[in-house]
């Protein structure tokens, strides 16, 4: 299958793959060779795919959409972050900082809106931490 991931600034990925798993709008979905045509919105989360050499790759995506037709998969998103390019120490520091911010909420140090935003950012950073752990095992 051919995979192409396009952002607003580049064609980020263009390769041949065996399988892909995506954060579809209603939950994780997988696509294998000869899958029926498929279109979906994508939530923020992890895209994982296995290339033809059997190597797993991981990407964090903010949001976007996917189209699969005739063994060609196209993903369009404003922003992606390849696992190999993630800065683990920066992600860990941001994650720890957000945890402190969230823990200050019961003391009234942040507004409910700030708490909601911090919780969302925490979820996104947790996904990135999980991607980094998978890459370490690879």
C-alpha positions as CSV (number, residue, x, y, z in Angstrom):
1,X,0.0,0.0,0.0
2,X,1.1,3.5,-0.7
3,X,1.1,6.0,2.2
4,X,1.3,9.8,1.8
5,X,1.0,12.2,4.7
6,X,0.7,15.8,3.7
7,X,0.9,18.9,6.0
8,X,0.4,22.5,5.2
9,X,4.1,22.9,4.6
10,X,5.3,19.5,3.1
11,X,4.7,16.0,2.0
12,X,5.9,14.6,5.4
13,X,5.8,10.9,4.5
14,X,5.6,9.1,1.2
15,X,6.3,5.4,1.4
16,X,5.1,1.9,0.9
17,X,3.6,0.1,3.9
18,X,2.0,-3.2,5.1
19,X,-0.5,-1.8,7.6
20,X,-1.5,1.4,9.4
21,X,-3.4,2.3,12.6
22,X,-5.0,5.7,13.0
23,X,-6.9,7.7,15.6
24,X,-10.2,7.8,13.6
25,X,-13.0,10.1,14.7
26,X,-14.8,7.3,16.5
27,X,-11.8,5.4,17.8
28,X,-8.7,3.6,16.5
29,X,-9.0,2.0,13.1
30,X,-6.6,-0.2,11.1
31,X,-6.1,-0.5,7.4
32,X,-4.6,-3.5,5.7
33,X,-4.0,-4.2,2.0
34,X,-7.1,-4.3,-0.2
35,X,-9.2,-2.5,2.5
36,X,-12.5,-1.2,1.3
37,X,-12.5,2.5,0.4
38,X,-12.5,4.5,3.6
39,X,-12.7,8.2,4.6
40,X,-12.6,9.6,8.1
41,X,-11.8,12.6,10.2
42,X,-8.8,12.0,12.5
43,X,-8.6,13.0,16.1
44,X,-5.3,14.0,17.8
45,X,-3.3,10.8,18.6
46,X,-0.9,8.3,17.4
47,X,-0.5,7.0,13.8
48,X,1.5,3.8,13.6
49,X,2.5,2.0,10.5
50,X,4.7,-0.9,9.5
51,X,6.8,-0.4,6.4
52,X,7.6,-3.2,3.9
53,X,10.9,-4.0,5.8
54,X,8.8,-4.7,8.9
55,X,9.9,-1.6,10.8
56,X,7.2,0.2,12.9
57,X,7.0,4.0,12.7
58,X,5.1,6.3,15.0
59,X,3.7,9.8,14.4
60,X,1.7,12.2,16.6
61,X,-1.1,14.0,14.7
62,X,-3.1,16.9,15.9
63,X,-6.2,16.5,13.7
64,X,-6.8,15.8,10.0
65,X,-8.5,13.4,7.7
66,X,-7.7,10.2,5.9
67,X,-8.8,8.7,2.6
68,X,-8.1,5.1,1.5
69,X,-8.9,4.0,-2.0
70,X,-7.2,1.3,-4.1
71,X,-4.3,0.6,-1.7
72,X,-3.4,4.4,-1.6
73,X,-3.8,6.0,1.8
74,X,-3.7,9.8,2.0
75,X,-3.6,11.6,5.3
76,X,-3.9,15.4,5.5
77,X,-3.2,17.4,8.7
78,X,-1.9,20.8,9.7
79,X,0.6,19.3,12.0
80,X,2.4,16.1,12.6
81,X,5.4,15.1,14.7
82,X,7.5,12.1,13.8
83,X,8.4,10.0,16.8
84,X,12.1,9.9,15.7
85,X,12.1,13.7,15.9
86,X,10.6,14.1,19.3
87,X,12.6,15.6,22.1
88,X,12.1,13.2,25.1
89,X,13.5,15.5,27.7
90,X,11.4,18.5,26.5
91,X,8.2,16.3,26.5
92,X,8.9,15.0,30.0
93,X,9.5,18.5,31.3
94,X,6.3,19.8,29.8
95,X,4.4,16.8,31.1
96,X,5.7,17.4,34.7
97,X,5.0,21.1,34.5
98,X,1.4,20.4,33.3
99,X,0.9,17.9,36.2
100,X,1.9,20.6,38.7
101,X,-0.5,23.1,37.1
102,X,-3.3,20.6,37.2
103,X,-2.7,19.8,40.8
104,X,-2.9,23.5,41.7
105,X,-6.5,23.6,40.4
106,X,-8.2,22.6,43.7
107,X,-6.4,25.6,45.3
108,X,-8.0,27.9,42.8
109,X,-4.7,28.9,41.2
110,X,-6.0,28.3,37.7
111,X,-9.4,28.8,36.1
112,X,-11.7,26.0,35.0
113,X,-10.9,26.9,31.3
114,X,-7.1,26.7,32.0
115,X,-7.7,23.4,33.8
116,X,-9.6,22.0,30.8
117,X,-6.8,23.1,28.4
118,X,-4.1,21.7,30.7
119,X,-5.9,18.3,30.8
120,X,-6.1,18.2,27.0
121,X,-2.4,19.1,26.7
122,X,-1.6,16.4,29.3
123,X,-3.4,13.8,27.2
124,X,-1.5,14.8,24.1
125,X,1.8,14.7,25.9
126,X,1.0,11.3,27.3
127,X,0.5,10.0,23.8
128,X,4.0,11.4,22.9
129,X,5.5,9.8,25.9
130,X,4.0,6.5,24.9
131,X,5.4,6.9,21.4
132,X,8.9,7.5,22.8
133,X,8.6,4.3,24.9
134,X,7.6,2.3,21.8
135,X,10.6,3.7,19.9
136,X,13.0,2.7,22.8
137,X,11.7,-0.9,22.5
138,X,12.2,-1.0,18.8
